[in-house]
Amino acid sequence: MLIQEDKYKEIITELKTNNVALVAVSKLQSINDIKKLYDLRQRDFGENYVQELVDKQAQLPQDIRWHFIGHLQSNKVKYIVPFVHLIQGVDSFKLLIEINKQAKKIGRVIHCLLQVHIAQEETKFGLDEAELDETMNKLQESSRDYQNIFIDGLMGMASFSDDVKKVRSEMKMLKSLFDKYKPLSTVNCQLLTLSMGMSGDYALAIEEGSNMVRIGSLIFGARHSK
């Protein structure tokens, strides 16, 4: 697999102009390919599978900032809390409680993004608007009970669709929720990051207010099979 070096540099230039952070989605990519991108000074990488992330973290440079961007099961939290930089797919309050519990055991504060379900697809995980409101209220009311987590922002995935109007509408909804809760600041919550946009729709996401995008195939090419 050949890293799309020219495309990567083009994307980096575009993102820097817009003050947008890049998470290179490295799931199912080889250690060698990730190292090549690392050598181009990329430091933020996103993984979807716990075991794959654990294996790669052990073999790659320790200054990589690992983002967990997949659906995280509560019983696997303990494997990534020792080193994970940001857990982007927090889709339930139950999961937050487990992250806090495991982080407390090792004296870390784990940074998280709350995943909001914005796509009109049943396969996507995430909190609906009511669940997000309930979660934010719980964090505000009981912030001292959750001192080993910190909510940095929101994350969402728009529908995988060629309907630009539909995708834009979903992104606007997430941005409106981000703006709604951004003024809320507690000891463990300050919304500064809006992670929205992937290889197929990142330009649209930036237009709609994203400041972090998750891009894989445009940089790495087609994925290896798992």
Backbone as CSV, one residue per row, in Angstrom:
resi,resn,N_x,N_y,N_z,CA_x,CA_y,CA_z,C_x,C_y,C_z
1,MET,0.844,-1.189,0.000,0.000,0.000,0.000,0.883,1.244,0.000
2,LEU,0.559,2.181,-0.869,1.341,3.403,-0.964,0.598,4.558,-0.303
3,ILE,1.272,5.243,0.630,0.708,6.438,1.218,0.511,7.487,0.131
4,GLN,-0.632,8.124,0.122,-0.912,9.180,-0.854,-0.276,10.472,-0.348
5,GLU,1.063,10.536,-0.456,1.814,11.624,0.170,1.407,13.004,-0.348
6,ASP,1.262,13.139,-1.653,0.880,14.439,-2.213,-0.503,14.862,-1.727
7,LYS,-1.428,13.898,-1.690,-2.785,14.195,-1.222,-2.769,14.571,0.252
8,TYR,-1.960,13.850,1.025,-1.841,14.154,2.455,-1.362,15.593,2.665
9,LYS,-0.326,15.980,1.942,0.213,17.332,2.082,-0.797,18.387,1.651
10,GLU,-1.567,18.054,0.617,-2.617,18.959,0.141,-3.689,19.145,1.217
11,ILE,-4.086,18.031,1.835,-5.106,18.081,2.884,-4.603,18.863,4.097
12,ILE,-3.362,18.593,4.508,-2.783,19.292,5.656,-2.770,20.798,5.429
13,THR,-2.381,21.218,4.253,-2.359,22.651,3.929,-3.758,23.251,4.017
14,GLU,-4.729,22.535,3.479,-6.123,22.989,3.501,-6.640,23.095,4.941
15,LEU,-6.323,22.098,5.755,-6.815,22.082,7.131,-6.159,23.173,7.972
16,LYS,-4.873,23.375,7.780,-4.179,24.415,8.539,-4.763,25.785,8.248
17,THR,-5.126,26.021,6.997,-5.737,27.286,6.599,-7.036,27.535,7.355
18,ASN,-7.739,26.450,7.656,-9.037,26.544,8.336,-8.969,26.230,9.829
19,ASN,-7.739,26.067,10.357,-7.550,25.731,11.778,-8.316,24.464,12.174
20,VAL,-8.191,23.449,11.345,-8.864,22.174,11.569,-7.817,21.095,11.816
21,ALA,-8.047,20.270,12.828,-7.121,19.182,13.162,-7.440,17.942,12.339
22,LEU,-6.397,17.189,12.005,-6.560,15.948,11.253,-6.268,14.733,12.122
23,VAL,-7.229,13.805,12.153,-6.997,12.479,12.713,-6.905,11.527,11.525
24,ALA,-5.738,10.936,11.327,-5.555,9.988,10.226,-6.120,8.636,10.650
25,VAL,-7.138,8.183,9.962,-7.801,6.926,10.325,-6.962,5.757,9.822
26,SER,-6.339,5.078,10.760,-5.359,4.045,10.413,-5.859,2.631,10.657
27,LYS,-7.151,2.468,10.899,-7.665,1.114,11.129,-7.395,0.237,9.915
28,LEU,-6.980,-0.976,10.183,-6.678,-1.980,9.168,-5.486,-1.624,8.283
29,GLN,-4.747,-0.591,8.668,-3.528,-0.236,7.935,-2.316,-0.842,8.645
30,SER,-1.259,-1.057,7.884,-0.080,-1.725,8.429,0.760,-0.793,9.302
31,ILE,1.570,-1.402,10.138,2.511,-0.652,10.968,3.430,0.196,10.084
32,ASN,3.896,-0.382,8.985,4.809,0.343,8.089,4.158,1.577,7.486
33,ASP,2.895,1.450,7.085,2.208,2.587,6.476,1.955,3.695,7.499
34,ILE,1.616,3.305,8.712,1.415,4.305,9.769,2.732,5.010,10.062
35,LYS,3.820,4.243,10.100,5.142,4.832,10.367,5.538,5.813,9.266
36,LYS,5.175,5.503,8.023,5.481,6.421,6.923,4.764,7.756,7.111
37,LEU,3.526,7.688,7.552,2.775,8.921,7.789,3.314,9.652,9.014
38,TYR,3.719,8.889,10.011,4.356,9.471,11.197,5.616,10.236,10.792
39,ASP,6.365,9.670,9.865,7.601,10.313,9.407,7.330,11.603,8.634
40,LEU,6.082,11.774,8.207,5.664,13.031,7.573,5.116,14.012,8.613
41,ARG,5.336,13.675,9.887,4.980,14.506,11.045,3.511,14.429,11.467
42,GLN,2.800,13.421,10.969,1.444,13.201,11.466,1.530,12.529,12.840
43,ARG,0.771,13.051,13.794,0.838,12.498,15.148,-0.496,11.970,15.667
44,ASP,-1.594,12.403,15.084,-2.914,11.947,15.545,-3.445,10.858,14.626
45,PHE,-3.701,9.683,15.209,-4.192,8.540,14.449,-5.450,7.977,15.113
46,GLY,-6.389,7.516,14.292,-7.642,6.984,14.807,-7.813,5.514,14.519
47,GLU,-8.225,4.770,15.528,-8.449,3.330,15.401,-9.856,2.966,15.873
48,ASN,-10.399,1.893,15.274,-11.765,1.458,15.570,-11.852,0.203,16.424
49,TYR,-10.773,-0.556,16.484,-10.817,-1.844,17.164,-9.801,-1.880,18.299
50,VAL,-10.260,-2.274,19.481,-9.428,-2.213,20.678,-8.161,-3.038,20.551
51,GLN,-8.271,-4.297,20.154,-7.082,-5.149,20.094,-6.075,-4.632,19.077
52,GLU,-6.584,-4.169,17.943,-5.697,-3.624,16.922,-4.965,-2.386,17.436
53,LEU,-5.703,-1.544,18.159,-5.098,-0.338,18.730,-4.022,-0.700,19.752
54,VAL,-4.319,-1.628,20.637,-3.357,-2.043,21.654,-2.085,-2.591,21.006
55,ASP,-2.250,-3.422,19.983,-1.101,-4.010,19.292,-0.253,-2.933,18.611
56,LYS,-0.903,-1.992,17.953,-0.163,-0.949,17.231,0.537,0.013,18.203
57,GLN,-0.137,0.349,19.280,0.453,1.274,20.252,1.755,0.724,20.797
58,ALA,1.825,-0.580,20.969,3.024,-1.207,21.521,4.190,-1.206,20.528
59,GLN,3.890,-1.088,19.243,4.930,-1.200,18.217,5.349,0.122,17.586
60,LEU,4.611,1.187,17.878,4.862,2.465,17.223,5.357,3.521,18.212
61,PRO,5.884,4.639,17.725,6.433,5.673,18.616,5.459,6.120,19.690
62,GLN,5.998,6.367,20.864,5.161,6.652,22.028,4.577,8.062,22.045
63,ASP,5.009,8.922,21.130,4.419,10.264,21.108,3.231,10.367,20.148
64,ILE,2.812,9.238,19.593,1.582,9.247,18.789,0.395,9.504,19.711
65,ARG,-0.530,10.345,19.239,-1.763,10.618,19.980,-2.857,9.723,19.384
66,TRP,-3.195,8.684,20.122,-4.167,7.705,19.634,-5.596,8.130,19.972
67,HIS,-6.442,8.123,18.961,-7.866,8.429,19.121,-8.647,7.139,18.905
68,PHE,-9.532,6.809,19.839,-10.405,5.667,19.597,-11.689,6.211,18.997
69,ILE,-11.992,5.815,17.764,-13.108,6.416,17.045,-14.232,5.423,16.733
70,GLY,-14.095,4.191,17.200,-15.123,3.183,16.943,-16.105,3.063,18.092
71,HIS,-16.951,2.046,17.994,-17.906,1.751,19.074,-17.163,1.001,20.174
72,LEU,-17.084,1.591,21.347,-16.299,1.023,22.447,-17.195,0.292,23.435
73,GLN,-16.902,-0.987,23.648,-17.640,-1.774,24.637,-17.059,-1.523,26.025
74,SER,-17.928,-1.455,27.020,-17.495,-1.136,28.383,-16.427,-2.097,28.899
75,ASN,-16.536,-3.381,28.543,-15.590,-4.363,29.075,-14.205,-4.277,28.435
76,LYS,-14.039,-3.389,27.433,-12.734,-3.238,26.785,-12.067,-1.901,27.101
77,VAL,-12.757,-1.082,27.875,-12.216,0.241,28.225,-10.851,0.120,28.895
78,LYS,-10.721,-0.832,29.794,-9.502,-0.961,30.607,-8.244,-1.169,29.770
79,TYR,-8.401,-1.687,28.556,-7.231,-1.977,27.734,-6.629,-0.729,27.086
80,ILE,-7.426,0.317,26.927,-6.903,1.499,26.233,-6.699,2.713,27.139
81,VAL,-7.280,2.696,28.352,-7.128,3.887,29.211,-5.684,4.208,29.605
82,PRO,-4.764,3.251,29.636,-3.400,3.619,30.013,-2.713,4.569,29.039
83,PHE,-3.184,4.614,27.783,-2.437,5.411,26.800,-3.301,6.247,25.858
84,VAL,-4.598,6.001,25.763,-5.412,6.667,24.745,-5.409,8.184,24.957
85,HIS,-5.356,8.921,23.861,-5.340,10.382,23.920,-6.762,10.945,23.976
86,LEU,-7.653,10.381,23.162,-9.027,10.871,23.103,-9.955,9.740,22.674
87,ILE,-11.009,9.515,23.452,-12.041,8.547,23.081,-13.174,9.327,22.432
88,GLN,-13.343,9.139,21.130,-14.299,9.964,20.402,-15.711,9.396,20.362
89,GLY,-15.849,8.124,20.571,-17.165,7.515,20.368,-17.933,7.213,21.634
90,VAL,-17.984,8.134,22.584,-18.718,7.873,23.827,-20.210,8.046,23.553
91,ASP,-20.926,6.923,23.503,-22.319,6.957,23.072,-23.323,6.600,24.164
92,SER,-22.879,6.580,25.428,-23.808,6.328,26.536,-23.198,6.831,27.837
93,PHE,-24.056,7.162,28.787,-23.556,7.595,30.094,-22.924,6.419,30.832
94,LYS,-23.442,5.221,30.578,-22.872,4.013,31.175,-21.399,3.870,30.792
95,LEU,-21.089,4.158,29.536,-19.707,4.066,29.068,-18.838,5.121,29.747
96,LEU,-19.357,6.315,29.919,-18.617,7.368,30.627,-18.259,6.939,32.041
97,ILE,-19.212,6.312,32.720,-18.984,5.842,34.090,-17.836,4.829,34.123
98,GLU,-17.821,3.924,33.148,-16.768,2.898,33.104,-15.409,3.522,32.778
99,ILE,-15.390,4.477,31.871,-14.133,5.155,31.547,-13.589,5.858,32.786
100,ASN,-14.468,6.535,33.501,-14.059,7.229,34.727,-13.516,6.234,35.762
101,LYS,-14.191,5.117,35.895,-13.797,4.075,36.853,-12.403,3.529,36.543
102,GLN,-12.184,3.177,35.282,-10.902,2.597,34.891,-9.776,3.634,34.933
103,ALA,-10.093,4.875,34.577,-9.087,5.938,34.618,-8.673,6.248,36.050
104,LYS,-9.623,6.201,36.960,-9.344,6.476,38.373,-8.350,5.467,38.934
105,LYS,-8.447,4.217,38.487,-7.559,3.158,38.974,-6.095,3.451,38.681
106,ILE,-5.842,4.145,37.585,-4.448,4.393,37.195,-4.074,5.876,37.281
107,GLY,-4.973,6.671,37.823,-4.660,8.078,38.051,-4.569,8.932,36.802
108,ARG,-5.370,8.592,35.804,-5.399,9.397,34.581,-6.731,10.123,34.439
109,VAL,-6.721,11.192,33.690,-7.951,11.842,33.248,-8.073,11.572,31.751
110,ILE,-9.160,10.927,31.360,-9.340,10.547,29.961,-10.229,11.569,29.256
111,HIS,-9.714,12.102,28.179,-10.470,13.076,27.399,-11.408,12.340,26.441
112,CYS,-12.640,12.850,26.336,-13.685,12.169,25.576,-14.485,13.151,24.724
113,LEU,-15.054,12.626,23.660,-16.066,13.340,22.890,-17.363,12.541,22.981
114,LEU,-18.472,13.222,23.166,-19.770,12.555,23.179,-20.240,12.384,21.737
115,GLN,-20.547,11.152,21.373,-20.991,10.873,20.008,-22.497,11.076,19.900
116,VAL,-22.893,11.892,18.941,-24.305,12.193,18.726,-24.768,11.506,17.443
117,HIS,-25.933,10.866,17.518,-26.491,10.181,16.360,-27.193,11.218,15.490
118,ILE,-26.585,11.545,14.353,-27.182,12.544,13.457,-27.619,11.948,12.127
119,ALA,-27.107,10.783,11.775,-27.405,10.176,10.476,-28.766,9.490,10.487
120,GLN,-29.386,9.474,9.326,-30.662,8.779,9.187,-30.406,7.324,8.812
121,GLU,-29.515,6.703,9.563,-29.144,5.306,9.335,-29.133,4.599,10.681
122,GLU,-29.772,3.470,10.752,-29.877,2.747,12.024,-28.539,2.168,12.480
123,THR,-27.593,2.014,11.553,-26.331,1.373,11.902,-25.397,2.293,12.689
124,LYS,-25.667,3.587,12.694,-24.790,4.520,13.394,-25.112,4.536,14.884
125,PHE,-24.074,4.585,15.708,-24.247,4.687,17.150,-24.307,6.161,17.546
126,GLY,-24.719,6.407,18.780,-24.673,7.774,19.277,-25.872,8.136,20.132
127,LEU,-25.716,9.218,20.878,-26.784,9.747,21.714,-27.770,10.533,20.858
128,ASP,-29.061,10.417,21.165,-29.998,11.321,20.514,-30.023,12.628,21.312
129,GLU,-30.789,13.592,20.861,-30.755,14.910,21.491,-31.173,14.853,22.960
130,ALA,-32.177,14.059,23.268,-32.651,13.941,24.650,-31.592,13.291,25.539
131,GLU,-30.938,12.254,25.015,-29.893,11.568,25.785,-28.687,12.473,25.995
132,LEU,-28.358,13.275,24.987,-27.260,14.225,25.141,-27.577,15.238,26.231
133,ASP,-28.801,15.740,26.222,-29.226,16.711,27.234,-29.157,16.099,28.636
134,GLU,-29.613,14.864,28.753,-29.591,14.169,30.043,-28.153,13.952,30.520
135,THR,-27.271,13.565,29.601,-25.867,13.341,29.944,-25.196,14.630,30.400
136,MET,-25.425,15.710,29.690,-24.825,16.992,30.067,-25.340,17.460,31.423
137,ASN,-26.613,17.239,31.685,-27.172,17.619,32.989,-26.562,16.809,34.120
138,LYS,-26.379,15.503,33.894,-25.778,14.638,34.912,-24.345,15.072,35.204
139,LEU,-23.610,15.401,34.175,-22.228,15.842,34.362,-22.166,17.148,35.144
140,GLN,-23.131,18.015,34.876,-23.158,19.304,35.568,-23.548,19.144,37.032
141,GLU,-24.506,18.266,37.279,-25.015,18.083,38.642,-24.059,17.284,39.522
142,SER,-23.311,16.353,38.910,-22.459,15.452,39.698,-21.017,15.471,39.207
143,SER,-20.515,16.634,38.864,-19.179,16.732,38.270,-18.088,16.170,39.168
144,ARG,-18.259,16.296,40.469,-17.227,15.795,41.393,-17.135,14.273,41.410
145,ASP,-18.177,13.610,40.932,-18.169,12.149,40.885,-17.416,11.616,39.667
146,TYR,-17.088,12.502,38.744,-16.469,12.073,37.484,-15.226,12.909,37.198
147,GLN,-14.280,12.844,38.122,-13.086,13.670,38.012,-11.998,13.042,37.148
148,ASN,-12.239,11.835,36.648,-11.232,11.177,35.803,-11.639,11.106,34.340
149,ILE,-12.634,11.918,33.988,-12.987,12.098,32.583,-13.087,13.588,32.310
150,PHE,-12.872,13.955,31.055,-13.053,15.352,30.652,-13.696,15.363,29.272
151,ILE,-14.831,16.045,29.158,-15.547,16.106,27.890,-15.048,17.298,27.089
152,ASP,-14.369,16.995,25.980,-13.768,18.030,25.142,-14.699,18.544,24.051
153,GLY,-15.750,17.781,23.727,-16.616,18.216,22.644,-17.548,17.124,22.172
154,LEU,-18.000,17.271,20.922,-18.943,16.337,20.327,-18.369,15.730,19.054
155,MET,-18.868,14.553,18.713,-18.478,13.862,17.492,-19.730,13.324,16.815
156,GLY,-19.723,13.312,15.502,-20.851,12.732,14.792,-20.459,12.276,13.400
157,MET,-21.273,11.367,12.846,-21.069,10.864,11.488,-22.344,11.080,10.700
158,ALA,-22.245,11.850,9.639,-23.395,12.083,8.772,-23.682,10.840,7.945
159,SER,-24.843,10.815,7.323,-25.212,9.690,6.468,-24.206,9.521,5.326
160,PHE,-23.964,8.273,4.969,-23.112,7.979,3.813,-23.992,8.128,2.582
161,SER,-24.003,9.333,2.026,-24.968,9.644,0.977,-24.403,10.688,0.018
162,ASP,-24.863,10.633,-1.234,-24.500,11.643,-2.222,-25.429,12.852,-2.155
163,ASP,-26.424,12.767,-1.286,-27.387,13.856,-1.119,-26.760,14.937,-0.234
164,VAL,-26.150,15.921,-0.866,-25.430,16.966,-0.132,-26.351,17.725,0.806
165,LYS,-27.549,17.968,0.361,-28.516,18.698,1.199,-28.800,17.948,2.494
166,LYS,-28.960,16.649,2.378,-29.217,15.802,3.545,-28.028,15.793,4.498
167,VAL,-26.837,15.584,3.946,-25.622,15.543,4.768,-25.395,16.880,5.449
168,ARG,-25.576,17.959,4.709,-25.382,19.293,5.291,-26.369,19.541,6.437
169,SER,-27.609,19.105,6.250,-28.634,19.271,7.287,-28.248,18.545,8.575
170,GLU,-27.712,17.334,8.434,-27.293,16.555,9.609,-26.134,17.240,10.320
171,MET,-25.204,17.770,9.536,-24.052,18.462,10.114,-24.478,19.754,10.818
172,LYS,-25.419,20.454,10.220,-25.928,21.675,10.851,-26.563,21.363,12.202
173,MET,-27.252,20.229,12.275,-27.879,19.841,13.529,-26.827,19.619,14.616
174,LEU,-25.744,18.916,14.260,-24.684,18.661,15.237,-24.018,19.971,15.668
175,LYS,-23.779,20.848,14.721,-23.169,22.133,15.054,-24.075,22.954,15.985
176,SER,-25.384,22.874,15.773,-26.312,23.614,16.635,-26.287,23.072,18.060
177,LEU,-26.149,21.752,18.200,-26.048,21.155,19.530,-24.725,21.545,20.194
178,PHE,-23.672,21.557,19.405,-22.364,21.982,19.912,-22.445,23.422,20.435
179,ASP,-23.062,24.294,19.657,-23.201,25.699,20.070,-24.085,25.839,21.309
180,LYS,-25.083,24.984,21.407,-25.998,25.027,22.551,-25.273,24.731,23.855
181,TYR,-24.407,23.730,23.830,-23.751,23.294,25.067,-22.367,23.899,25.281
182,LYS,-21.861,24.572,24.285,-20.519,25.153,24.407,-20.367,26.103,25.597
183,PRO,-21.380,26.915,25.920,-21.241,27.819,27.072,-21.129,27.087,28.410
184,LEU,-21.564,25.824,28.446,-21.496,25.057,29.688,-20.052,24.663,29.978
185,SER,-19.553,25.078,31.119,-18.182,24.740,31.492,-18.163,24.298,32.946
186,THR,-17.698,23.066,33.175,-17.577,22.544,34.534,-16.152,22.034,34.720
187,VAL,-15.875,21.450,35.881,-14.524,20.951,36.145,-14.147,19.812,35.209
188,ASN,-15.142,19.188,34.584,-14.821,18.080,33.681,-15.495,18.210,32.317
189,CYS,-15.806,19.419,31.908,-16.474,19.603,30.631,-16.248,21.005,30.074
190,GLN,-15.667,21.057,28.892,-15.557,22.306,28.141,-15.514,21.952,26.661
191,LEU,-16.590,22.281,25.961,-16.706,21.871,24.571,-15.915,22.798,23.652
192,LEU,-14.794,22.282,23.164,-13.950,23.021,22.236,-13.768,22.292,20.913
193,THR,-14.025,20.979,20.900,-13.773,20.159,19.716,-15.074,19.666,19.099
194,LEU,-15.222,19.893,17.802,-16.341,19.341,17.045,-15.747,18.449,15.956
195,SER,-15.775,17.134,16.199,-15.195,16.154,15.291,-16.269,15.682,14.313
196,MET,-16.153,16.141,13.088,-17.202,15.892,12.099,-16.584,15.973,10.710
197,GLY,-16.812,14.936,9.915,-16.272,14.922,8.566,-15.248,13.827,8.362
198,MET,-15.414,13.089,7.252,-14.495,12.007,6.903,-14.044,12.187,5.450
199,SER,-13.433,11.172,4.879,-12.843,11.313,3.542,-13.826,11.867,2.511
200,GLY,-15.071,11.396,2.550,-16.027,11.779,1.534,-16.741,13.097,1.747
201,ASP,-16.693,13.622,2.979,-17.487,14.824,3.260,-16.766,15.846,4.133
202,TYR,-15.447,15.734,4.248,-14.748,16.610,5.192,-14.809,18.083,4.790
203,ALA,-14.806,18.363,3.491,-14.868,19.765,3.052,-16.196,20.392,3.454
204,LEU,-17.254,19.624,3.300,-18.586,20.087,3.706,-18.638,20.285,5.220
205,ALA,-18.021,19.365,5.952,-18.002,19.454,7.415,-17.295,20.726,7.887
206,ILE,-16.203,21.058,7.226,-15.471,22.275,7.584,-16.351,23.499,7.348
207,GLU,-17.082,23.499,6.242,-18.013,24.599,5.948,-19.051,24.747,7.054
208,GLU,-19.428,23.614,7.656,-20.470,23.630,8.681,-19.930,23.743,10.100
209,GLY,-18.626,24.007,10.247,-18.097,24.330,11.560,-17.234,23.300,12.241
210,SER,-16.917,22.193,11.557,-16.044,21.188,12.158,-14.640,21.747,12.359
211,ASN,-14.008,21.368,13.482,-12.598,21.743,13.682,-11.709,20.520,13.886
212,MET,-12.270,19.339,13.609,-11.491,18.097,13.607,-12.123,17.138,12.604
213,VAL,-11.309,16.619,11.688,-11.833,15.667,10.708,-11.081,14.347,10.819
214,ARG,-11.744,13.280,10.399,-11.188,11.935,10.483,-11.072,11.387,9.058
215,ILE,-9.865,11.312,8.535,-9.663,10.951,7.134,-8.745,9.731,7.026
216,GLY,-9.217,8.725,6.289,-8.426,7.512,6.111,-8.084,7.211,4.678
217,SER,-9.092,6.858,3.877,-8.845,6.347,2.529,-8.184,7.359,1.598
218,LEU,-8.443,8.638,1.769,-7.800,9.645,0.920,-6.291,9.686,1.140
219,ILE,-5.874,9.267,2.330,-4.454,9.305,2.683,-3.784,7.948,2.482
220,PHE,-4.463,6.894,2.961,-3.856,5.570,2.924,-4.217,4.768,1.671
221,GLY,-5.219,5.230,0.935,-5.729,4.409,-0.153,-6.724,3.405,0.396
222,ALA,-7.098,2.413,-0.415,-8.081,1.417,0.008,-7.566,0.646,1.205
223,ARG,-8.505,0.299,2.108,-8.120,-0.422,3.326,-7.816,-1.887,3.038
224,HIS,-6.955,-2.438,3.892,-6.732,-3.879,3.877,-7.963,-4.522,4.479
225,SER,-8.226,-5.785,4.135,-9.341,-6.488,4.770,-8.899,-6.920,6.154
226,LYS,-9.870,-6.962,7.081,-9.536,-7.321,8.467,-9.408,-8.813,8.612
